[in-house]
């Protein structure tokens, strides 16, 4: 994954305000079929992030309706 960090109003010892970083991503997705051609989807992704050298971790969870055609 490519991660971009931007911090507004940084102080003297604050991390770099603009930095792009590459980090590994682990993800898992589950789909539950509903009617013909539709499914409910749960998707999760986790990465170390390393946004502007802060070491932050990023976890995203998405729930959605998927149309297969």
CORDA-V186677 format. One line per field, one symbol per residue. ss: DSSP state (@ for helix, = for strand, . for the rest). phi: phi as a letter, one per 40 degrees, with the letter a starting at -180 (. if undefined). burial: # if it has 24 or more other ideal C-beta (glycine too) atoms within 12 Angstrom, else .. Layout:
ss->???
phi->???
burial->???
//
This chain:
ss->.=====...........=====..=========....==========...@@@....==========..
phi->.bbbbabcgccdcccdcbabbbacbbbabbbbcbcdgbacbbbbbbacgfcfgcgcbbbbbbbabbbca
burial->..#.#...............#...........................###......#...........
//
